Amino acid sequence: MSVLVEVCIDSIGSLKVAERAGADRIELCSALRLGGLTASYGYMQLAVQQANIPIYAIIRPREGDFLYSSDEAEVMLKDIAMARQAGCAGVVIGALTAQGQLDLPLIDDMLAEAKGMGVTFHRAFDHCADPESALEALLARPAIERVLTSGQASSAEQGKEALKRWVEMTRQAALQIMPGAGVTPDNAAAILSHCGAREIHLSARMDQPSAMQHRAVATMGEGDDACYPMTNPAIIRQIKALSAHL
């Protein structure tokens, strides 16, 4: 059985590139440079219309931590409803308390709103104070299909020992551990072989030069207006080729 390759994207332009290169599932985001934020309704809807693979929309209302106010929680619940209306196959969620525990009441509210959709728990897991206890709580919620995690390290390669331990913890369950963060063609096979995961997550980003001929002095935000992120199909193809033999 080959490994499922999930690619996170933050533009409609990257969607067809990722799918044609062999992506099995898309995590739909905006602002990947901020860790990924919730996509607009129009972006979700068009992605679903154009894609032939499942689209999972991240539900993250802002950059920064995963401790959410009641207003932010309401935004996330409405965004899950929006993702359902747009036709997304699933959502990617996460929320914590100030003490680094899972915010189970909010998570359960989001699961109720997402009933019937697929659910991934995102890298809020990597900010948990007690990941094993958190994993047990997620295992008790069958609606959660997988946990995206770097093994609480800066990259999945650095966190591979924890990833291996958590794959073993979930071996008899339906829940999947999906390594992500810093995944490249140079380390993907080693990460997967070491921890035994059957799914992997990557952004496969490159800088796409702008086609603008006029260069303004003014800039937008903290980005580089001379280029923008775009999915690199060569990276996806290489990882698909590697994962097919594991």
Secondary structure in CASP SS format (residue, H / E / C, confidence):
PFRMAT SS
TARGET T0000
AUTHOR 0000-0000-0000
METHOD secondary structure of the structure
MODEL  1
M C 1.00
S C 1.00
V C 1.00
L E 1.00
V E 1.00
E E 1.00
V E 1.00
C E 1.00
I E 1.00
D C 1.00
S C 1.00
I H 1.00
G H 1.00
S H 1.00
L H 1.00
K H 1.00
V H 1.00
A H 1.00
E H 1.00
R H 1.00
A H 1.00
G C 1.00
A C 1.00
D C 1.00
R E 1.00
I E 1.00
E E 1.00
L E 1.00
C C 1.00
S E 1.00
A C 1.00
L H 1.00
R H 1.00
L H 1.00
G C 1.00
G C 1.00
L E 1.00
T C 1.00
A C 1.00
S C 1.00
Y H 1.00
G H 1.00
Y H 1.00
M H 1.00
Q H 1.00
L H 1.00
A H 1.00
V H 1.00
Q H 1.00
Q H 1.00
A C 1.00
N C 1.00
I C 1.00
P C 1.00
I E 1.00
Y E 1.00
A E 1.00
I E 1.00
I C 1.00
R C 1.00
P C 1.00
R C 1.00
E C 1.00
G C 1.00
D C 1.00
F C 1.00
L C 1.00
Y C 1.00
S C 1.00
S H 1.00
D H 1.00
E H 1.00
A H 1.00
E H 1.00
V H 1.00
M H 1.00
L H 1.00
K H 1.00
D H 1.00
I H 1.00
A H 1.00
M H 1.00
A H 1.00
R H 1.00
Q H 1.00
A H 1.00
G C 1.00
C C 1.00
A C 1.00
G E 1.00
V E 1.00
V E 1.00
I E 1.00
G C 1.00
A C 1.00
L E 1.00
T C 1.00
A C 1.00
Q C 1.00
G C 1.00
Q C 1.00
L E 1.00
D C 1.00
L H 1.00
P H 1.00
L H 1.00
I H 1.00
D H 1.00
D H 1.00
M H 1.00
L H 1.00
A H 1.00
E H 1.00
A C 1.00
K C 1.00
G C 1.00
M C 1.00
G E 1.00
V E 1.00
T E 1.00
F E 1.00
H C 1.00
R H 1.00
A H 1.00
F H 1.00
D H 1.00
H H 1.00
C C 1.00
A C 1.00
D C 1.00
P H 1.00
E H 1.00
S H 1.00
A H 1.00
L H 1.00
E H 1.00
A H 1.00
L H 1.00
L H 1.00
A C 1.00
R C 1.00
P C 1.00
A C 1.00
I C 1.00
E C 1.00
R E 1.00
V E 1.00
L E 1.00
T E 1.00
S C 1.00
G C 1.00
Q C 1.00
A C 1.00
S C 1.00
S C 1.00
A C 1.00
E C 1.00
Q C 1.00
G C 1.00
K H 1.00
E H 1.00
A H 1.00
L H 1.00
K H 1.00
R H 1.00
W H 1.00
V H 1.00
E H 1.00
M H 1.00
T C 1.00
R C 1.00
Q C 1.00
A C 1.00
A C 1.00
L C 1.00
Q E 1.00
I E 1.00
M E 1.00
P E 1.00
G E 1.00
A C 1.00
G C 1.00
V C 1.00
T C 1.00
P C 1.00
D C 1.00
N C 1.00
A H 1.00
A H 1.00
A H 1.00
I H 1.00
L H 1.00
S H 1.00
H H 1.00
C H 1.00
G C 1.00
A C 1.00
R C 1.00
E E 1.00
I E 1.00
H E 1.00
L E 1.00
S C 1.00
A C 1.00
R E 1.00
M E 1.00
D E 1.00
Q E 1.00
P E 1.00
S C 1.00
A C 1.00
M C 1.00
Q C 1.00
H C 1.00
R C 1.00
A C 1.00
V C 1.00
A C 1.00
T C 1.00
M C 1.00
G C 1.00
E C 1.00
G C 1.00
D C 1.00
D C 1.00
A C 1.00
C E 1.00
Y E 1.00
P E 1.00
M E 1.00
T E 1.00
N C 1.00
P H 1.00
A H 1.00
I H 1.00
I H 1.00
R H 1.00
Q H 1.00
I H 1.00
K H 1.00
A H 1.00
L H 1.00
S H 1.00
A C 1.00
H C 1.00
L C 1.00
END
